[in-house]
């Protein structure tokens, strides 16, 4: 028969196993868990333009970068 664990019991078991890992393995595990959560929840936009403001196209952004580099190249 399958054993049903509570959320707290599951977390406690994860913590016990995590304590056995070295620092690098813990960082890798944490990064993988964060990536899994981001994939599940989706990635929020970094900026939200105000209503009525059209976000710039990739072509406009590329032009801005090109112009900025050209302006700073002469300095």
C-alpha positions as CSV (number, residue, x, y, z in Angstrom):
1,X,0.0,0.0,0.0
2,X,1.3,3.4,-0.9
3,X,2.3,5.7,1.9
4,X,0.7,9.2,1.8
5,X,2.9,11.9,3.3
6,X,1.9,15.3,4.4
7,X,3.5,18.4,2.8
8,X,5.6,18.9,6.0
9,X,6.8,15.3,6.0
10,X,7.9,15.6,2.4
11,X,9.7,18.9,3.0
12,X,11.4,17.4,6.1
13,X,12.6,14.4,4.0
14,X,13.9,16.8,1.3
15,X,15.8,18.8,3.9
16,X,17.4,15.6,5.3
17,X,18.6,14.6,1.8
18,X,19.8,18.1,1.0
19,X,21.9,18.2,4.2
20,X,24.0,15.3,2.7
21,X,24.9,17.4,-0.4
22,X,27.9,19.6,-0.7
23,X,27.6,23.4,-1.4
24,X,28.0,23.1,-5.2
25,X,25.4,20.3,-5.4
26,X,23.0,22.4,-3.3
27,X,23.4,25.4,-5.6
28,X,22.7,23.2,-8.7
29,X,19.7,21.7,-7.0
30,X,18.3,25.1,-6.1
31,X,18.9,26.4,-9.6
32,X,17.1,23.4,-11.1
33,X,14.1,23.9,-8.7
34,X,13.9,27.6,-9.7
35,X,14.0,26.8,-13.4
36,X,11.2,24.2,-12.9
37,X,9.1,26.8,-11.1
38,X,9.7,29.4,-13.8
39,X,8.7,27.0,-16.5
40,X,5.5,26.1,-14.6
41,X,4.5,29.6,-13.6
42,X,5.9,31.4,-16.7
43,X,8.2,34.3,-16.8
44,X,6.7,37.7,-16.0
45,X,7.5,40.6,-18.2
46,X,10.4,42.8,-17.0
47,X,8.5,46.0,-17.7
48,X,4.9,46.8,-18.3
49,X,4.3,49.8,-20.5
50,X,1.5,52.1,-19.6
51,X,-1.8,51.7,-21.3
52,X,-1.8,53.1,-24.8
53,X,2.0,53.0,-25.1
54,X,3.2,50.6,-27.8
55,X,6.3,48.6,-26.9
56,X,9.2,49.1,-29.3
57,X,9.8,46.5,-32.0
58,X,13.0,44.6,-32.2
59,X,14.0,46.7,-35.2
60,X,13.6,49.9,-33.2
61,X,15.7,48.5,-30.3
62,X,18.4,47.3,-32.7
63,X,18.5,50.8,-34.2
64,X,18.8,52.4,-30.8
65,X,21.7,50.1,-29.9
66,X,23.4,50.8,-33.2
67,X,23.0,54.6,-32.8
68,X,24.2,54.4,-29.1
69,X,27.4,52.5,-30.1
70,X,28.1,54.8,-33.0
71,X,27.8,57.8,-30.6
72,X,30.1,56.3,-28.1
73,X,32.7,55.0,-30.6
74,X,34.1,58.5,-31.2
75,X,34.9,59.2,-27.6
